[in-house]
Amino acid sequence: MTDSTPDPTGVTPPMPANTLAVGVTPRALDDDRVIPRKQVVSWAFWDWATQPFNSVILTFVFASLYLVSDNFLPADIAALDDGDPLKVKALADLSAGYGVAGFIAGLLILLLAPVLGQRADASGKKKRWLLLATAVLALIQFLLFFVFANPQFFWFGAILLALGQVVSEIAGVNYNAMLVQVSNRRTIGKVSGLGWGLGYIGGIVALVIVVVLQSFSWFGLDTSNGLAYRLIAVGAAVWTVVFSLPLAFNVPEAPATGAAAGRVNFFASYVVLVKDIGRLFRESRPTFWFLVSSAVYRDGLAAMFAYGGILAAVGFGFSDNEVILFGVAANIVAGISTIFAGRADDFFGPKRVILFALFGLVILAVALFVFHGFGPIVFWVGGLILTSFVGPAQAASRSLLARVTPDGRQGEVFGLYATTGRVASFISPGLWALSIAIFGSTIFGVLGVALVLLVGAILLVFVKVPRFGRHELADEK
């Protein structure tokens, strides 16, 4: 039996699925289920558990300060001055090699994420897949200990980091899909924001630990052969394991939503996937078009953090330690703003929060460009304000997608969410590089990213979604 009461939002809920994927019974997120606080906090702590891989390993420390550095150049080239063309070219080759590994990782995510999410939906094993991927991510971080400071270990390190990105994304698909298990309509924004906020705070703590260890010169430990960075990777692995335990013990596995997709073989799942995309377009149009628009602006959001360190170092002259300290401050601001933005999400609705954040980011990015001549203080102030918009946009995007996704298809749709983000991941890097190439200065790259965010925001304006939020519900009475 299904409820035939008309939807007050004017959006027709999707009918039960007829494809091989899942037998779907729609259930709106409008119930008043009471979820134990322990489950909510335990779910959110997974963001805390895996954040060091993103902030310490990929963004601010291991990849940028160790792997793509003169530690992995031949001794004669590493001994050259930093401005020597031969050394500059050698470092550029390392960056390009790391980029190739990341590109391949993106292709693997594109191919695997939606199908694995779809199969997790059908089998009712989201939590199991999440814990398995988390364990593999911890193992990869531990294996980084064996990436010695020698050119012959560069590709070993690059491949491990690429595999880590793949595993992290696949884990995130199942983690995001579990959001509806630990929230209801009135709390989903707050719960999503809590996860993002704890993630940022976890990054802060991890980066502060790194700064302290460096400040005390690792307490006299011999850190030759890259030992300091390799120990940081081991610490990140232990961190991931320890702080994933609350989710493992306190959040139950959701029941299966169907059995058919779980029985088809892996390659047949792609046939199911194509059919389900078509069905998503026909029966849940807001979800489909939101995936399209979010693919663009999420690429811009990712670029803001991906190129933030480069912009600070090259565009505004920050030292290595200043880049790490800025990373700490940025995570503090982003974490706090994301937690508070979750409440705004529940009150005003996620779409309004996303649009406010995107247009704010565009204005601030242009301001950084216009006032960059005033020096580092501009980036400290403008950059930190800018980061306060990134987290809320990310958290509200996850909340909005969870709200418009047909019940029983969360893993599949969040797999598509990961996929669409990867499909568009070439846009910001391309405009970043093109802007710099045309104008001959790194600071122009920020305008390329701002353009991506602006286009994404405009696309989102025209996406029709149901009305969400207490403020909007009150308007309807």
N, C-alpha and C positions, 0 to 999 in steps of 0.2 A: 504494500500500500504506500502511496505517496501523498503528500499534502497537496491538495489542489487549490489552496488559498492563494490568491494573486500576490505576487511579490510587491510590497509597497514601494520598492525602489524603481519598479518598472523594468527590471532586468529579469528575463526568463531564466530560471535555473536550468542547467543542462539535464537532459534525459539520461537514463541509465545507458551504459556503454553497450554496444553490440559487437565490438571488435574482440579479438583474442586477448586483449591486454588485461582488463579487469572488469568485473561486474560492479558497477558503481551505483551506489545509492546516495544521492545528494544529501548533504547535511550542512545547513548554513551555520556559520560561526556566530549564532545569536543566542546560544544557550547560556544558562547561568551556572554551569558546572563549577564546582569548587575543586580546584586542583591543590593538593598538599604543597605547602611552601617548599618542603624538602625536595620535591620533584622539580619545581620551577628553578630553584637555585642550583640543583645538581645538573640540570640540563644546561643552564647558562654558563656553568663553570667549564664546559668543554671549550668555549671561546677563550677563556683564560688559559686552559691547558695547551692549546695549539698556537696561541699568539706568538710565542718566542720564535717559532719556525718562520713566521712572516716578518716580524719586526727585527729580530736579531740575526737569523740565518740568511734570509733573502734580501732584506732592505738595508739595514744600517751597519752590519758588522761582517759576517762571514763572507758573503758574496762580494760586497762592494769594497771592503777594506783588506780582504785576504785573497780570495780566489782570483779576482780580476785586479791583480797588483803585481809589483815586480818580484814578489815571492815566487812567481811561476814563470819568470823569464830566465833565459840563460845568464849565467853569472856575468859575462862580459857586457851584455846589454843592460842588465840591471844596474851595473856600476856607472852607466852613463848619466849625464845630467838629465833632470826631468824634462827639460825643453829640447833635448836632442831629438831630431826627426826620427832616427832609428828606434829610439825607445818609445816615442809617441806611437809609431806605427806598430810596434810589438804589443803595446798595451791595447791598442785598438783591435788587434787581431784576437786578443783574449776576450775583449768585450763582444766581438762578433761571434766567436765560438760559443760563448755563454748564451748569446742571443739565439743561435741556431738550436742549442739544446732546449731553450725555452719554447721556441717555435714548434719543435717536435712534441714537446709536452702539451702544447695547446692543441695540436692535432689529435693526440691520444685522448685528451679530455673531450674534444668535440665528438669523437667516435664512441667513447665509452660511457660518459656520464648519463645521458638520457636513458640508454638501454638498461644500465645497472639500476638506475632509480626506478624504472618501470618494473623490473623483475623484483625489486625489493618490496614495492607496493603489493604485488600479487602474492608473494610468499609470506608477507608479514614479518620480514626480517630486517627492517630498517636499522634497529639497534644493533643487531648482530653484524651487519655490514659496516656500520659506523665504528664499532669497537675493533673489528678486524683491520679496517683502514687506519685507524688511530695507532694500533700496534705496529703496523708496517711503517707508518710515519716516524714513530719513535725509533724503530730499528734503523731507518735511513739516517736519522740524525746521529745515532750512535756510530754508524759506519763512517761518518764524516771525520771521525777521529783519525782514520787511516789515510786522510788526504794530506800527505806530507808536503812541505814547502819545496817542491821540486817540479820542474816543467812536465815531467812524465806523469805526474798525478793530476794534471789539470783536467783532462777529460773525465777521469774517474770522479772528480768532485763535481764537474758540470753535469754529468749524467745523474749522479745521486740527487742533486738539487732539482733537476728536471723531473725525476721520478717522484720526488717529494711533492712537487707542485701537483702532479697528476693525482697522487694518493690523497693529498689534502683537499683537492676539489671534489673528488668522489666521496670522501668522508663528509664534506660540507653539504652535499646533495641530501644525504640521509639525515644529517643533523637539522638542516633547515626544514625538511619534511616532517620532522618530529615536533615542530613548533606548535601545531594544532593539538598535540597531545597534552601540552602543558599550559594551555591558555584557552580562554573563551573570547567571544566577540569583544567584550568590554575590556579585556586585559591583554589582547594579543600584541598591541603596539608597545605597551609597557614591558612585556616579557621579552619581545624581540630587542627592544632598546637595552634591556638589562644584559642580554647576551653580548651585544656589541660593546656595551660599556665595560663589562668585565674583561672582554678581550683587550680593549685599549689599556685598561689598568694593568692587566697582566704584562702587556708589552712595556709599560712604564717600569714596573718592578724589575723585569728582566734586564732592561737597558741600564737601570740604575746599578744593578749588581755588576754589570760589565764595567761601568764607569768607575765604581769603587775598586774593583780588582786592578784596573789599569792605573788608577791614582796611587795605589800602594805597590805598584810594580809587581803584582802577583805575589807579594810578600816574600820576595827573594827567590821564587821558583825559576828555574832555568826554562825560559820560554822560546828557546831557539827551535828551528825547524817547524815553526808555526804551532807550537804546543799550546800557546794561549788560546788561539782560535779553535783548535781541535778540542780542547777541554770545554770551551763554551758550547760547542755542539753536543758534547756528552751531557752537559748540564741541561741543555734544552730537551734532550731525549728523556732524561729522568723527570723533568718538569712535566712533560706531556703525559707520561705514565701516571704519575702521582695524582695529578689534578683531573684526570679522566675517570678515576675510580668512583667519585660520587655518582656520575651518570650511570656507570656500570652497575652499581648496587642499588640505586634509588629510583631510577626511571624504568618503568615496565616496558616490555615489548608490546607494540600495538598488534591487534589481530590482523590476519591476512584479509585482503579485500577481494580476493578472487584466486582461482587456481589455474586458469587456462594458461596465462602467460608464463607461470612458473614451470609449465610442462613443455613448452616449446623450446627448441634448442637455441643457443645464443644467437646464431645468425638469423634464424627465423624471427627473432625479436625485432630486427630492423624492419621487417615487413609490418609487424605490429606497430612499430613506432611511426612509420609513414601514415598508416591508417589513423592512428591516434592524433597526429598533428592535424590531419584533415578534419577529424571529428571535433578537435578543440576549436578549430576555426569556425565550424558550423554551429556548435552548441555552446561555446563559451568565448564569444568574440572579444569581450574585454580582456580576458586572460591572454589571448593570442596577440592582440595589438599592444598590450602592456609589455609582453616579452620583446616585441620589436622595438618599441621606443626605449625601453630600459637598456637594451643592448648597446645603444649609442651612448646614453649619458653615463652608464656604469663604466664604460671604457674611459670616459673622461675622469670619473672619480678615481679609478685605479691609477691613471696617469698622474694625478695630483700627488699621490704618495710615491709612485715609482720614480718620478723625476724630481721630487722635492729635495732629495739629497744632492742631486747634481745641480739643481738650481741654486741651492744654498752655497755649495762649494765653488762652482764656476761663475755663476751669475752675481753672487754677492760676497765672494771671497771668504767663506767660512773655512776654518781648519777642520781636521778630522774629528777632534774632540768636540768642537762646536756643532758639527753635524749630528753627533750622537746626542749631545745635550738638547739640541733642537728636537730630535726625535723623541726624547723623554717628555719635553714640554708639549709637543704636538699630541702625543698620546694622552697626556693628562687632560688637555683641553677637549680633545675629541671624545674621550671616555665620559667626561662629565656632561658635555653637551648632548651626547647620545642618550644617556640615561634620562635626562630631563625631556629630551625630544620625544621619548616614548610616551610620555604623558600627553604631550601635544598631539601626538598621533591618535591616541584614544579620544581626545576631545574634538579636534578639528578634522580628523580624517587623514590618512597617510598621503593622499595625492597632494593636498595643500602643503603638507610638510615638505614633500619632495620638491615641489615647484619653488617654494620659498628658499630652500637650500640651494637649488641649482642656480636660480637667478642671483642669489647672494654670492655664490662662487664665481660667476661670470664677472660681476662687478669688482670683486676683490682681486681676481686675476688681472684684470685690466689696470687696476690701481697699482699693483706690484710693478707692472711694466712701466706705467707713467712715472712713478716716483722712485724707480730703482736707483737713480743717480744720487739719492740721499744716503746710500750705503746700507750696511747690514741691519740697522735699526728698522728699516722699512720691512725687511723680510721677517725679522723677529715679531713685529707687531702684526703686519698684514698676513704673514704666513700662518701665525697662530690663530688669528680670527678666521682665516680660510679653513683651517682644519676643523673648526667648530661646526662647519656646515657639512663636511664629508660624511662623518659618522651618522648623523641624523638622516641623511639622504639614503645611505645604505640600509639602515635599520628599517626605515619606513618602506623602502622598496620590498624588503622581505615580508613585512607585515601586509602590504597591499597584495602581493602575490598570493600569500596564504589565504587572504580573505576572498579572492576571486577564483581560487582553484577548486574545481569539483572535488568533493570528498572521495577519498580512495585513490586519488591520482597525484597526491602531493609529491611522492618520490619522482614520478615521471615528469611532472611539470617543473619541479626544482632541478631535475636533470637538464631539462630544456633551458631553464634559467641559466645554469652554468654554461650550457652549450652556446646560447645566443650571446652571452658575454664574451666567449672566446671567438665566436664568428666575427664580432666587430672589433676584436682586440688589435687589429692592424691600423685602425683609424687614427687614434691619438699618436702612436709612435710615428706614423707617416706624416701627420701634420706638424708634429714636434720637429722632426728632422727637416721637413721641407721649409718650415718657417726659419729655422736656423741657417739652412743652406742659402736661402734667398737673401736674407738680411745680414748674414755673417756674424751673428752674435747669439749666444745661448739664451739671453733674456727674451728673445723673440719667440722662443719655443712655448712660453706660457700663453701666448696669444693663440697658438694652434690648439692647445688643450681647451682654452676658453671657448673657442669656436665649436668644438665637439660638445661641450656642456650646453651651449646655447641651442644647438640643433636638437639635442636630446630633450631639452626642456620644452621647446616648441612642439615637438612630436607628442610629448606627454599631454600637453594642453588639450589636444584633440582626441585623446583616448577617453572613451566613455566608460566610467566604472560606477558601480552602485555607490550610494551615499553611505559613508561610514563615519563614526565618531559621535560622541554624545552631543556635541554642538549642533551637528547636522540633524540628528534625530530629534532634537528639541525644536528645530526649525520646522520639521514636518508636522508637529502636533498642532 
